[in-house]
Amino acid sequence: MPVNLSPPASLLPVAGVRLGIASAGIKKPGRRDLTLIELAPGSRVAGVFTQNRFCAAPVTLCRQHLISTDTIRALVINTGNANAGTGEEGLQRARQTCAAVAQLMGCATENVLPFSTGVILEALPIDRILPALPAAQADLAPDHWFEAAHAIMTTDIVAKGASRQVTLGGRTVTVTGIAKGSGMIHPDMATMLGFVATDAAIAPALMRQLVKEVADVSFNCVTVDGDTSTNDSFILIATGQAGNAPIGAEDSEVAALKAVLSEVAIELAQAMARDGEGATKFMTITVERGRDRAECKRIAYAIAHSPLVKTAFFASDPNLGRILAAIGYAGVADLDVNALQVYLGDVLVAEMGGRAASYTEARGAAVMRESDITIRVVLNRGSVGATVWTCDFSYDYVKINAEYRS
């Protein structure tokens, strides 16, 4: 079961966004697996996508459409099929989907962004998707965020969503986001689809800056298994319906805007690790007092990706030498291991190159039995830090992925 994670109690509508859900029967009959999102005219959209060279057809089209036009009127999302590893035929089928949505919505094909998630190397079943689109359009409503969060799930157990409000320029601004992701999670980015919308008015240049900066502190800081997916996409939407003056990069509201967007994205990112396939432990790995953020993240990821570390945490076994080994092979060539300290929760585990004199296995075991655990590595060589979120590896992780196509 997910680690201390419940579905969102409520998700606030965002003025200028309507969502509709339908059942296309892509992988399982009767499952609501198709989502249509309609955006008001004048909405601004920016995105960041997977770095996997085998990126899926919808990722390729999204990149093309965001470059070719400033006008995005609709998003279409299917689960059950990734449309990845499908070559030119996959691109054609993604274009057909966009064209069908465009016809329904009365816009151009390039005004539609497609997204897919599911099994790789299988043809997108447009013979099921296209007939279901009118039902998704008929279902459009501003308060269907929760339904959409369910519809985009694959191996997720819990729907992931978050909402916040903030006052900007004398106006109440709403931010709501949904995401899916449970396995094949690793930056850049985690295997995920993430959609965060606000009714704030934001200048286009700032949108492109914000989507990258928000992703860097949220979705690019979560890992489950070290596998980077073919379909990762994070989309930021600003409808401008709140009535504030458009916020530019030099405006005083930028910090507050970035903070609330980041807060929503971080909650979604952490939910992915809490809902990691088979997870029983949620782990926060913080590396402090490094020379730069890159080396801090490198060490944090080395710990987070280690199967030996992750299985030890599943067993609640304080075999903490595995953490030291991961720090040592992280690739920081001039790291002075005698200068750093390692903490498990508030318990000092290692210092001066070895086991801390005050450490006892009983104290370590007590922390390991908890479901939320923090690992702190203090490098003592600078003033910069980084945080990564992950989960343990359980028997169920193997079972879920062994049976994924069953």
Protein Blocks (a to p, Z undefined) as FASTA:
>chain_A
ZZhiacdfbdcddehiacddddehlmbghiacbdcddddehiacdddddfbfkbcfklmm
mmmmmmmpcbdfbdcddehiaogakljmlmmmmmmmmmmmmmmnopafklpccddeddeh
iacdfklmmmmmmmmmmmgcfklmmmmmmmmpckbmbdcdddddddeehiacdddddddd
fbhpacdddddddddddfbdcdfklmmmmmmmmmmmmmmmccfklpacfkbccddddehl
nopacddfkbmklmmmmmmmmmmmmmmmmmmmmmgghiabdcddddehifbfklmmmmmm
mmmmmmklmmmmmnopacfklmmmmmmmnopaklcfklpccdehjbcfbgghiacfkbcf
klmmmmmmpmbdcddddeklajbdcddddddddfklmmmmmmmmZZ
